[in-house]
Amino acid sequence: MAYQTLLFDLDGTIIDSAPGIYRSVQYALSKFGIMVSDPQTLRPFIGPPLMDSFMQYYHMSEEDARLAVKYYRELYEPEAKLECTVYTGIPELLETLHAAGRRVVLATSKPEVFARAILDHFSLDRYFDRIGGALLGGGRDTKEEVLRYILSEVSAENAVMIGDTKFDMAGAKALGLPAIGVTYGFGSREELISGGAAALAESPEELGKILMEGERAE
């Protein structure tokens, strides 16, 4: 039986959000006297909760990491959140899935208020039956927590997670859901495979074929 509930990640799956995220992290780090000349080194910040990344990669205390997130949002919220692009083929894919009667849901670790603003900006919100994300003040930070929140209101029957990193795969696995990995985002093929992806898609077009033509992987 084909998947009916499609749980999409946002960053690296629907949008290339790197420019705005990189600039906001650079801004936050500069407040601590840390200057990052090569934004590509900040790639690991895309996916996991921001506080975790500041603590892991820059060895910040919990207090400093919380302050770093505050600085990050000083730039990200008013302007940098829209410094992103929609992957080619994604609007057509979402339109096709929506028209086919699939339940299209957003499941992102990004604060839900930012996710809604981004989808609205690119006129993609109309294709989603449900939008779920983290809380701005803290909470629902991990993909597992976001999925539990969404699936408390949306049936998990014939559901699949679609994402680009090991965090998406881990969140799906924790809830017993299959997952499809997209390789055009920020994660690697290796992490998606080791994370248990039921299938890999090299492009939005290939993802569409898997979702529209493929059967559930058991």
Biotite code that builds the C-alpha atoms (Angstrom):
import biotite.structure as struc

atoms = struc.array([
    struc.Atom([0.000, 0.000, 0.000], chain_id="A", res_id=1, res_name="MET", atom_name="CA", element="C"),
    struc.Atom([1.366, 3.460, -0.924], chain_id="A", res_id=2, res_name="ALA", atom_name="CA", element="C"),
    struc.Atom([2.324, 6.016, 1.699], chain_id="A", res_id=3, res_name="TYR", atom_name="CA", element="C"),
    struc.Atom([-0.545, 8.381, 2.490], chain_id="A", res_id=4, res_name="GLN", atom_name="CA", element="C"),
    struc.Atom([0.864, 10.673, 5.197], chain_id="A", res_id=5, res_name="THR", atom_name="CA", element="C"),
    struc.Atom([4.047, 12.374, 4.018], chain_id="A", res_id=6, res_name="LEU", atom_name="CA", element="C"),
    struc.Atom([6.095, 13.999, 6.791], chain_id="A", res_id=7, res_name="LEU", atom_name="CA", element="C"),
    struc.Atom([8.513, 16.460, 5.193], chain_id="A", res_id=8, res_name="PHE", atom_name="CA", element="C"),
    struc.Atom([11.581, 17.981, 6.800], chain_id="A", res_id=9, res_name="ASP", atom_name="CA", element="C"),
    struc.Atom([12.191, 21.629, 5.794], chain_id="A", res_id=10, res_name="LEU", atom_name="CA", element="C"),
    struc.Atom([15.893, 22.582, 5.734], chain_id="A", res_id=11, res_name="ASP", atom_name="CA", element="C"),
    struc.Atom([17.747, 20.525, 3.145], chain_id="A", res_id=12, res_name="GLY", atom_name="CA", element="C"),
    struc.Atom([14.573, 18.826, 1.919], chain_id="A", res_id=13, res_name="THR", atom_name="CA", element="C"),
    struc.Atom([12.273, 21.621, 0.754], chain_id="A", res_id=14, res_name="ILE", atom_name="CA", element="C"),
    struc.Atom([14.611, 24.618, 0.960], chain_id="A", res_id=15, res_name="ILE", atom_name="CA", element="C"),
    struc.Atom([18.318, 25.353, 0.822], chain_id="A", res_id=16, res_name="ASP", atom_name="CA", element="C"),
    struc.Atom([18.460, 27.419, 3.990], chain_id="A", res_id=17, res_name="SER", atom_name="CA", element="C"),
    struc.Atom([22.250, 27.568, 4.338], chain_id="A", res_id=18, res_name="ALA", atom_name="CA", element="C"),
    struc.Atom([22.867, 31.292, 3.571], chain_id="A", res_id=19, res_name="PRO", atom_name="CA", element="C"),
    struc.Atom([20.587, 32.652, 6.297], chain_id="A", res_id=20, res_name="GLY", atom_name="CA", element="C"),
    struc.Atom([21.596, 30.060, 8.866], chain_id="A", res_id=21, res_name="ILE", atom_name="CA", element="C"),
    struc.Atom([25.317, 30.517, 8.227], chain_id="A", res_id=22, res_name="TYR", atom_name="CA", element="C"),
    struc.Atom([25.100, 34.298, 8.488], chain_id="A", res_id=23, res_name="ARG", atom_name="CA", element="C"),
    struc.Atom([23.067, 34.113, 11.690], chain_id="A", res_id=24, res_name="SER", atom_name="CA", element="C"),
    struc.Atom([25.488, 31.655, 13.318], chain_id="A", res_id=25, res_name="VAL", atom_name="CA", element="C"),
    struc.Atom([28.433, 33.843, 12.284], chain_id="A", res_id=26, res_name="GLN", atom_name="CA", element="C"),
    struc.Atom([26.685, 36.836, 13.840], chain_id="A", res_id=27, res_name="TYR", atom_name="CA", element="C"),
    struc.Atom([26.000, 34.961, 17.095], chain_id="A", res_id=28, res_name="ALA", atom_name="CA", element="C"),
    struc.Atom([29.577, 33.682, 17.346], chain_id="A", res_id=29, res_name="LEU", atom_name="CA", element="C"),
    struc.Atom([30.967, 37.167, 16.697], chain_id="A", res_id=30, res_name="SER", atom_name="CA", element="C"),
    struc.Atom([29.249, 38.292, 19.901], chain_id="A", res_id=31, res_name="LYS", atom_name="CA", element="C"),
    struc.Atom([31.624, 35.929, 21.710], chain_id="A", res_id=32, res_name="PHE", atom_name="CA", element="C"),
    struc.Atom([34.642, 37.172, 19.798], chain_id="A", res_id=33, res_name="GLY", atom_name="CA", element="C"),
    struc.Atom([34.661, 34.143, 17.501], chain_id="A", res_id=34, res_name="ILE", atom_name="CA", element="C"),
    struc.Atom([35.104, 35.036, 13.853], chain_id="A", res_id=35, res_name="MET", atom_name="CA", element="C"),
    struc.Atom([34.281, 32.397, 11.233], chain_id="A", res_id=36, res_name="VAL", atom_name="CA", element="C"),
    struc.Atom([35.738, 33.211, 7.817], chain_id="A", res_id=37, res_name="SER", atom_name="CA", element="C"),
    struc.Atom([34.546, 30.071, 6.027], chain_id="A", res_id=38, res_name="ASP", atom_name="CA", element="C"),
    struc.Atom([30.775, 29.642, 6.476], chain_id="A", res_id=39, res_name="PRO", atom_name="CA", element="C"),
    struc.Atom([30.956, 26.098, 5.080], chain_id="A", res_id=40, res_name="GLN", atom_name="CA", element="C"),
    struc.Atom([32.470, 25.010, 8.393], chain_id="A", res_id=41, res_name="THR", atom_name="CA", element="C"),
    struc.Atom([29.073, 25.763, 9.951], chain_id="A", res_id=42, res_name="LEU", atom_name="CA", element="C"),
    struc.Atom([27.289, 23.072, 7.939], chain_id="A", res_id=43, res_name="ARG", atom_name="CA", element="C"),
    struc.Atom([26.803, 20.846, 11.040], chain_id="A", res_id=44, res_name="PRO", atom_name="CA", element="C"),
    struc.Atom([24.518, 23.544, 12.473], chain_id="A", res_id=45, res_name="PHE", atom_name="CA", element="C"),
    struc.Atom([21.835, 22.636, 9.941], chain_id="A", res_id=46, res_name="ILE", atom_name="CA", element="C"),
    struc.Atom([19.652, 19.887, 11.363], chain_id="A", res_id=47, res_name="GLY", atom_name="CA", element="C"),
    struc.Atom([20.130, 19.543, 15.113], chain_id="A", res_id=48, res_name="PRO", atom_name="CA", element="C"),
    struc.Atom([18.886, 21.969, 17.802], chain_id="A", res_id=49, res_name="PRO", atom_name="CA", element="C"),
    struc.Atom([20.967, 25.161, 17.852], chain_id="A", res_id=50, res_name="LEU", atom_name="CA", element="C"),
    struc.Atom([21.832, 24.968, 21.541], chain_id="A", res_id=51, res_name="MET", atom_name="CA", element="C"),
    struc.Atom([23.256, 21.496, 21.088], chain_id="A", res_id=52, res_name="ASP", atom_name="CA", element="C"),
    struc.Atom([25.425, 22.676, 18.195], chain_id="A", res_id=53, res_name="SER", atom_name="CA", element="C"),
    struc.Atom([26.824, 25.689, 20.040], chain_id="A", res_id=54, res_name="PHE", atom_name="CA", element="C"),
    struc.Atom([27.722, 23.456, 22.981], chain_id="A", res_id=55, res_name="MET", atom_name="CA", element="C"),
    struc.Atom([29.143, 20.648, 20.863], chain_id="A", res_id=56, res_name="GLN", atom_name="CA", element="C"),
    struc.Atom([31.133, 22.570, 18.275], chain_id="A", res_id=57, res_name="TYR", atom_name="CA", element="C"),
    struc.Atom([32.176, 25.617, 20.292], chain_id="A", res_id=58, res_name="TYR", atom_name="CA", element="C"),
    struc.Atom([32.203, 24.037, 23.769], chain_id="A", res_id=59, res_name="HIS", atom_name="CA", element="C"),
    struc.Atom([29.804, 26.593, 25.220], chain_id="A", res_id=60, res_name="MET", atom_name="CA", element="C"),
    struc.Atom([28.143, 26.198, 28.579], chain_id="A", res_id=61, res_name="SER", atom_name="CA", element="C"),
    struc.Atom([24.375, 25.799, 28.572], chain_id="A", res_id=62, res_name="GLU", atom_name="CA", element="C"),
    struc.Atom([24.041, 29.419, 29.667], chain_id="A", res_id=63, res_name="GLU", atom_name="CA", element="C"),
    struc.Atom([26.278, 30.724, 26.866], chain_id="A", res_id=64, res_name="ASP", atom_name="CA", element="C"),
    struc.Atom([24.601, 28.480, 24.293], chain_id="A", res_id=65, res_name="ALA", atom_name="CA", element="C"),
    struc.Atom([21.203, 29.866, 25.273], chain_id="A", res_id=66, res_name="ARG", atom_name="CA", element="C"),
    struc.Atom([22.603, 33.389, 24.845], chain_id="A", res_id=67, res_name="LEU", atom_name="CA", element="C"),
    struc.Atom([24.083, 32.402, 21.467], chain_id="A", res_id=68, res_name="ALA", atom_name="CA", element="C"),
    struc.Atom([20.633, 31.269, 20.300], chain_id="A", res_id=69, res_name="VAL", atom_name="CA", element="C"),
    struc.Atom([19.251, 34.644, 21.379], chain_id="A", res_id=70, res_name="LYS", atom_name="CA", element="C"),
    struc.Atom([21.922, 36.442, 19.324], chain_id="A", res_id=71, res_name="TYR", atom_name="CA", element="C"),
    struc.Atom([21.276, 34.109, 16.383], chain_id="A", res_id=72, res_name="TYR", atom_name="CA", element="C"),
    struc.Atom([17.603, 35.046, 16.349], chain_id="A", res_id=73, res_name="ARG", atom_name="CA", element="C"),
    struc.Atom([18.385, 38.779, 16.507], chain_id="A", res_id=74, res_name="GLU", atom_name="CA", element="C"),
    struc.Atom([19.450, 38.452, 12.880], chain_id="A", res_id=75, res_name="LEU", atom_name="CA", element="C"),
    struc.Atom([17.548, 35.363, 11.744], chain_id="A", res_id=76, res_name="TYR", atom_name="CA", element="C"),
    struc.Atom([14.044, 36.363, 12.804], chain_id="A", res_id=77, res_name="GLU", atom_name="CA", element="C"),
    struc.Atom([13.745, 39.786, 11.138], chain_id="A", res_id=78, res_name="PRO", atom_name="CA", element="C"),
    struc.Atom([15.611, 39.096, 7.911], chain_id="A", res_id=79, res_name="GLU", atom_name="CA", element="C"),
    struc.Atom([17.924, 36.084, 7.516], chain_id="A", res_id=80, res_name="ALA", atom_name="CA", element="C"),
    struc.Atom([15.179, 33.459, 7.732], chain_id="A", res_id=81, res_name="LYS", atom_name="CA", element="C"),
    struc.Atom([14.179, 34.358, 4.172], chain_id="A", res_id=82, res_name="LEU", atom_name="CA", element="C"),
    struc.Atom([17.736, 34.061, 2.849], chain_id="A", res_id=83, res_name="GLU", atom_name="CA", element="C"),
    struc.Atom([16.973, 30.674, 1.345], chain_id="A", res_id=84, res_name="CYS", atom_name="CA", element="C"),
    struc.Atom([15.807, 29.132, -1.915], chain_id="A", res_id=85, res_name="THR", atom_name="CA", element="C"),
    struc.Atom([13.296, 26.428, -2.731], chain_id="A", res_id=86, res_name="VAL", atom_name="CA", element="C"),
    struc.Atom([14.870, 23.414, -4.426], chain_id="A", res_id=87, res_name="TYR", atom_name="CA", element="C"),
    struc.Atom([13.998, 23.126, -8.103], chain_id="A", res_id=88, res_name="THR", atom_name="CA", element="C"),
    struc.Atom([11.055, 20.776, -8.568], chain_id="A", res_id=89, res_name="GLY", atom_name="CA", element="C"),
    struc.Atom([9.731, 21.026, -5.001], chain_id="A", res_id=90, res_name="ILE", atom_name="CA", element="C"),
    struc.Atom([6.702, 23.274, -5.719], chain_id="A", res_id=91, res_name="PRO", atom_name="CA", element="C"),
    struc.Atom([5.602, 20.954, -8.536], chain_id="A", res_id=92, res_name="GLU", atom_name="CA", element="C"),
    struc.Atom([6.104, 17.902, -6.329], chain_id="A", res_id=93, res_name="LEU", atom_name="CA", element="C"),
    struc.Atom([4.069, 19.347, -3.455], chain_id="A", res_id=94, res_name="LEU", atom_name="CA", element="C"),
    struc.Atom([1.298, 20.401, -5.836], chain_id="A", res_id=95, res_name="GLU", atom_name="CA", element="C"),
    struc.Atom([1.170, 16.906, -7.349], chain_id="A", res_id=96, res_name="THR", atom_name="CA", element="C"),
    struc.Atom([1.064, 15.183, -3.968], chain_id="A", res_id=97, res_name="LEU", atom_name="CA", element="C"),
    struc.Atom([-1.586, 17.548, -2.641], chain_id="A", res_id=98, res_name="HIS", atom_name="CA", element="C"),
    struc.Atom([-3.732, 17.124, -5.755], chain_id="A", res_id=99, res_name="ALA", atom_name="CA", element="C"),
    struc.Atom([-3.404, 13.343, -5.465], chain_id="A", res_id=100, res_name="ALA", atom_name="CA", element="C"),
    struc.Atom([-5.010, 13.473, -2.029], chain_id="A", res_id=101, res_name="GLY", atom_name="CA", element="C"),
    struc.Atom([-1.910, 12.640, -0.022], chain_id="A", res_id=102, res_name="ARG", atom_name="CA", element="C"),
    struc.Atom([-1.697, 14.150, 3.454], chain_id="A", res_id=103, res_name="ARG", atom_name="CA", element="C"),
    struc.Atom([1.295, 16.507, 3.233], chain_id="A", res_id=104, res_name="VAL", atom_name="CA", element="C"),
    struc.Atom([2.735, 17.502, 6.605], chain_id="A", res_id=105, res_name="VAL", atom_name="CA", element="C"),
    struc.Atom([5.740, 19.585, 7.643], chain_id="A", res_id=106, res_name="LEU", atom_name="CA", element="C"),
    struc.Atom([7.841, 18.163, 10.474], chain_id="A", res_id=107, res_name="ALA", atom_name="CA", element="C"),
    struc.Atom([10.760, 20.464, 11.223], chain_id="A", res_id=108, res_name="THR", atom_name="CA", element="C"),
    struc.Atom([13.027, 21.124, 14.191], chain_id="A", res_id=109, res_name="SER", atom_name="CA", element="C"),
    struc.Atom([13.010, 24.800, 13.186], chain_id="A", res_id=110, res_name="LYS", atom_name="CA", element="C"),
    struc.Atom([10.688, 26.946, 15.319], chain_id="A", res_id=111, res_name="PRO", atom_name="CA", element="C"),
    struc.Atom([7.221, 26.544, 13.863], chain_id="A", res_id=112, res_name="GLU", atom_name="CA", element="C"),
    struc.Atom([6.662, 30.295, 13.580], chain_id="A", res_id=113, res_name="VAL", atom_name="CA", element="C"),
    struc.Atom([9.718, 30.613, 11.298], chain_id="A", res_id=114, res_name="PHE", atom_name="CA", element="C"),
    struc.Atom([8.712, 27.601, 9.229], chain_id="A", res_id=115, res_name="ALA", atom_name="CA", element="C"),
    struc.Atom([5.255, 29.041, 8.642], chain_id="A", res_id=116, res_name="ARG", atom_name="CA", element="C"),
    struc.Atom([6.728, 32.398, 7.587], chain_id="A", res_id=117, res_name="ALA", atom_name="CA", element="C"),
    struc.Atom([9.059, 30.707, 5.095], chain_id="A", res_id=118, res_name="ILE", atom_name="CA", element="C"),
    struc.Atom([6.348, 28.529, 3.554], chain_id="A", res_id=119, res_name="LEU", atom_name="CA", element="C"),
    struc.Atom([4.040, 31.541, 3.297], chain_id="A", res_id=120, res_name="ASP", atom_name="CA", element="C"),
    struc.Atom([6.788, 33.652, 1.681], chain_id="A", res_id=121, res_name="HIS", atom_name="CA", element="C"),
    struc.Atom([7.280, 31.058, -1.056], chain_id="A", res_id=122, res_name="PHE", atom_name="CA", element="C"),
    struc.Atom([3.509, 30.347, -1.369], chain_id="A", res_id=123, res_name="SER", atom_name="CA", element="C"),
    struc.Atom([4.022, 26.719, -0.350], chain_id="A", res_id=124, res_name="LEU", atom_name="CA", element="C"),
    struc.Atom([1.837, 26.735, 2.771], chain_id="A", res_id=125, res_name="ASP", atom_name="CA", element="C"),
    struc.Atom([-1.278, 25.958, 0.677], chain_id="A", res_id=126, res_name="ARG", atom_name="CA", element="C"),
    struc.Atom([0.027, 22.451, -0.031], chain_id="A", res_id=127, res_name="TYR", atom_name="CA", element="C"),
    struc.Atom([0.371, 21.441, 3.637], chain_id="A", res_id=128, res_name="PHE", atom_name="CA", element="C"),
    struc.Atom([-2.396, 19.876, 5.675], chain_id="A", res_id=129, res_name="ASP", atom_name="CA", element="C"),
    struc.Atom([-0.437, 20.351, 8.902], chain_id="A", res_id=130, res_name="ARG", atom_name="CA", element="C"),
    struc.Atom([2.674, 22.303, 9.911], chain_id="A", res_id=131, res_name="ILE", atom_name="CA", element="C"),
    struc.Atom([4.604, 21.251, 12.996], chain_id="A", res_id=132, res_name="GLY", atom_name="CA", element="C"),
    struc.Atom([7.869, 22.530, 14.430], chain_id="A", res_id=133, res_name="GLY", atom_name="CA", element="C"),
    struc.Atom([9.752, 23.491, 17.553], chain_id="A", res_id=134, res_name="ALA", atom_name="CA", element="C"),
    struc.Atom([8.503, 26.021, 20.078], chain_id="A", res_id=135, res_name="LEU", atom_name="CA", element="C"),
    struc.Atom([10.203, 29.416, 19.883], chain_id="A", res_id=136, res_name="LEU", atom_name="CA", element="C"),
    struc.Atom([10.720, 29.632, 23.630], chain_id="A", res_id=137, res_name="GLY", atom_name="CA", element="C"),
    struc.Atom([12.205, 26.157, 23.844], chain_id="A", res_id=138, res_name="GLY", atom_name="CA", element="C"),
    struc.Atom([10.674, 22.702, 23.638], chain_id="A", res_id=139, res_name="GLY", atom_name="CA", element="C"),
    struc.Atom([9.944, 20.198, 20.879], chain_id="A", res_id=140, res_name="ARG", atom_name="CA", element="C"),
    struc.Atom([13.525, 20.720, 19.716], chain_id="A", res_id=141, res_name="ASP", atom_name="CA", element="C"),
    struc.Atom([14.320, 17.251, 18.385], chain_id="A", res_id=142, res_name="THR", atom_name="CA", element="C"),
    struc.Atom([12.786, 15.566, 15.355], chain_id="A", res_id=143, res_name="LYS", atom_name="CA", element="C"),
    struc.Atom([11.426, 12.806, 17.584], chain_id="A", res_id=144, res_name="GLU", atom_name="CA", element="C"),
    struc.Atom([9.603, 15.352, 19.768], chain_id="A", res_id=145, res_name="GLU", atom_name="CA", element="C"),
    struc.Atom([8.212, 17.155, 16.723], chain_id="A", res_id=146, res_name="VAL", atom_name="CA", element="C"),
    struc.Atom([6.977, 13.891, 15.226], chain_id="A", res_id=147, res_name="LEU", atom_name="CA", element="C"),
    struc.Atom([5.326, 12.830, 18.485], chain_id="A", res_id=148, res_name="ARG", atom_name="CA", element="C"),
    struc.Atom([3.553, 16.191, 18.607], chain_id="A", res_id=149, res_name="TYR", atom_name="CA", element="C"),
    struc.Atom([2.339, 15.916, 15.013], chain_id="A", res_id=150, res_name="ILE", atom_name="CA", element="C"),
    struc.Atom([1.290, 12.285, 15.282], chain_id="A", res_id=151, res_name="LEU", atom_name="CA", element="C"),
    struc.Atom([-0.811, 13.056, 18.341], chain_id="A", res_id=152, res_name="SER", atom_name="CA", element="C"),
    struc.Atom([-3.133, 14.784, 15.862], chain_id="A", res_id=153, res_name="GLU", atom_name="CA", element="C"),
    struc.Atom([-2.369, 13.024, 12.571], chain_id="A", res_id=154, res_name="VAL", atom_name="CA", element="C"),
    struc.Atom([-2.643, 9.287, 11.991], chain_id="A", res_id=155, res_name="SER", atom_name="CA", element="C"),
    struc.Atom([0.676, 7.458, 11.677], chain_id="A", res_id=156, res_name="ALA", atom_name="CA", element="C"),
    struc.Atom([-0.886, 4.772, 9.499], chain_id="A", res_id=157, res_name="GLU", atom_name="CA", element="C"),
    struc.Atom([0.883, 4.547, 6.123], chain_id="A", res_id=158, res_name="ASN", atom_name="CA", element="C"),
    struc.Atom([3.122, 7.479, 7.151], chain_id="A", res_id=159, res_name="ALA", atom_name="CA", element="C"),
    struc.Atom([6.703, 8.124, 6.062], chain_id="A", res_id=160, res_name="VAL", atom_name="CA", element="C"),
    struc.Atom([9.352, 10.657, 7.106], chain_id="A", res_id=161, res_name="MET", atom_name="CA", element="C"),
    struc.Atom([11.237, 12.448, 4.330], chain_id="A", res_id=162, res_name="ILE", atom_name="CA", element="C"),
    struc.Atom([14.472, 14.182, 5.248], chain_id="A", res_id=163, res_name="GLY", atom_name="CA", element="C"),
    struc.Atom([18.117, 14.797, 4.456], chain_id="A", res_id=164, res_name="ASP", atom_name="CA", element="C"),
    struc.Atom([20.021, 14.027, 7.676], chain_id="A", res_id=165, res_name="THR", atom_name="CA", element="C"),
    struc.Atom([20.576, 11.357, 10.295], chain_id="A", res_id=166, res_name="LYS", atom_name="CA", element="C"),
    struc.Atom([18.364, 13.364, 12.658], chain_id="A", res_id=167, res_name="PHE", atom_name="CA", element="C"),
    struc.Atom([15.357, 12.779, 10.397], chain_id="A", res_id=168, res_name="ASP", atom_name="CA", element="C"),
    struc.Atom([16.168, 9.073, 10.173], chain_id="A", res_id=169, res_name="MET", atom_name="CA", element="C"),
    struc.Atom([16.599, 8.797, 13.956], chain_id="A", res_id=170, res_name="ALA", atom_name="CA", element="C"),
    struc.Atom([13.342, 10.612, 14.661], chain_id="A", res_id=171, res_name="GLY", atom_name="CA", element="C"),
    struc.Atom([11.431, 8.312, 12.346], chain_id="A", res_id=172, res_name="ALA", atom_name="CA", element="C"),
    struc.Atom([13.086, 5.208, 13.788], chain_id="A", res_id=173, res_name="LYS", atom_name="CA", element="C"),
    struc.Atom([12.200, 6.249, 17.346], chain_id="A", res_id=174, res_name="ALA", atom_name="CA", element="C"),
    struc.Atom([8.527, 6.243, 16.377], chain_id="A", res_id=175, res_name="LEU", atom_name="CA", element="C"),
    struc.Atom([8.689, 3.120, 14.260], chain_id="A", res_id=176, res_name="GLY", atom_name="CA", element="C"),
    struc.Atom([8.179, 5.010, 11.000], chain_id="A", res_id=177, res_name="LEU", atom_name="CA", element="C"),
    struc.Atom([9.922, 4.293, 7.695], chain_id="A", res_id=178, res_name="PRO", atom_name="CA", element="C"),
    struc.Atom([12.002, 7.108, 6.250], chain_id="A", res_id=179, res_name="ALA", atom_name="CA", element="C"),
    struc.Atom([13.126, 8.233, 2.814], chain_id="A", res_id=180, res_name="ILE", atom_name="CA", element="C"),
    struc.Atom([16.441, 10.069, 2.597], chain_id="A", res_id=181, res_name="GLY", atom_name="CA", element="C"),
    struc.Atom([17.098, 12.840, 0.080], chain_id="A", res_id=182, res_name="VAL", atom_name="CA", element="C"),
    struc.Atom([20.727, 13.197, -0.968], chain_id="A", res_id=183, res_name="THR", atom_name="CA", element="C"),
    struc.Atom([20.487, 16.708, -2.427], chain_id="A", res_id=184, res_name="TYR", atom_name="CA", element="C"),
    struc.Atom([20.363, 18.304, 1.044], chain_id="A", res_id=185, res_name="GLY", atom_name="CA", element="C"),
    struc.Atom([22.910, 18.662, 3.827], chain_id="A", res_id=186, res_name="PHE", atom_name="CA", element="C"),
    struc.Atom([23.403, 15.077, 4.971], chain_id="A", res_id=187, res_name="GLY", atom_name="CA", element="C"),
    struc.Atom([25.483, 12.349, 3.354], chain_id="A", res_id=188, res_name="SER", atom_name="CA", element="C"),
    struc.Atom([24.360, 9.162, 1.656], chain_id="A", res_id=189, res_name="ARG", atom_name="CA", element="C"),
    struc.Atom([26.309, 7.218, 4.269], chain_id="A", res_id=190, res_name="GLU", atom_name="CA", element="C"),
    struc.Atom([24.474, 8.734, 7.230], chain_id="A", res_id=191, res_name="GLU", atom_name="CA", element="C"),
    struc.Atom([21.097, 8.243, 5.564], chain_id="A", res_id=192, res_name="LEU", atom_name="CA", element="C"),
    struc.Atom([21.839, 4.597, 4.784], chain_id="A", res_id=193, res_name="ILE", atom_name="CA", element="C"),
    struc.Atom([23.269, 3.881, 8.237], chain_id="A", res_id=194, res_name="SER", atom_name="CA", element="C"),
    struc.Atom([20.278, 5.690, 9.733], chain_id="A", res_id=195, res_name="GLY", atom_name="CA", element="C"),
    struc.Atom([17.960, 3.163, 8.124], chain_id="A", res_id=196, res_name="GLY", atom_name="CA", element="C"),
    struc.Atom([16.512, 4.977, 5.119], chain_id="A", res_id=197, res_name="ALA", atom_name="CA", element="C"),
    struc.Atom([14.069, 2.724, 3.262], chain_id="A", res_id=198, res_name="ALA", atom_name="CA", element="C"),
    struc.Atom([14.960, 4.490, 0.004], chain_id="A", res_id=199, res_name="ALA", atom_name="CA", element="C"),
    struc.Atom([17.129, 7.340, -1.270], chain_id="A", res_id=200, res_name="LEU", atom_name="CA", element="C"),
    struc.Atom([16.146, 10.099, -3.701], chain_id="A", res_id=201, res_name="ALA", atom_name="CA", element="C"),
    struc.Atom([18.770, 12.050, -5.610], chain_id="A", res_id=202, res_name="GLU", atom_name="CA", element="C"),
    struc.Atom([16.351, 14.830, -6.597], chain_id="A", res_id=203, res_name="SER", atom_name="CA", element="C"),
    struc.Atom([12.809, 16.090, -5.960], chain_id="A", res_id=204, res_name="PRO", atom_name="CA", element="C"),
    struc.Atom([11.818, 14.431, -9.236], chain_id="A", res_id=205, res_name="GLU", atom_name="CA", element="C"),
    struc.Atom([13.096, 11.063, -8.062], chain_id="A", res_id=206, res_name="GLU", atom_name="CA", element="C"),
    struc.Atom([11.412, 11.589, -4.713], chain_id="A", res_id=207, res_name="LEU", atom_name="CA", element="C"),
    struc.Atom([8.149, 12.167, -6.543], chain_id="A", res_id=208, res_name="GLY", atom_name="CA", element="C"),
    struc.Atom([8.500, 8.868, -8.381], chain_id="A", res_id=209, res_name="LYS", atom_name="CA", element="C"),
    struc.Atom([9.102, 7.021, -5.117], chain_id="A", res_id=210, res_name="ILE", atom_name="CA", element="C"),
    struc.Atom([6.097, 8.634, -3.432], chain_id="A", res_id=211, res_name="LEU", atom_name="CA", element="C"),
    struc.Atom([3.687, 8.455, -6.365], chain_id="A", res_id=212, res_name="MET", atom_name="CA", element="C"),
    struc.Atom([4.663, 5.168, -7.953], chain_id="A", res_id=213, res_name="GLU", atom_name="CA", element="C"),
    struc.Atom([6.390, 3.172, -5.259], chain_id="A", res_id=214, res_name="GLY", atom_name="CA", element="C"),
    struc.Atom([4.832, 0.917, -2.709], chain_id="A", res_id=215, res_name="GLU", atom_name="CA", element="C"),
    struc.Atom([5.581, 0.958, 0.991], chain_id="A", res_id=216, res_name="ARG", atom_name="CA", element="C"),
    struc.Atom([8.897, -0.611, 1.928], chain_id="A", res_id=217, res_name="ALA", atom_name="CA", element="C"),
    struc.Atom([8.199, -3.275, 4.522], chain_id="A", res_id=218, res_name="GLU", atom_name="CA", element="C"),
])
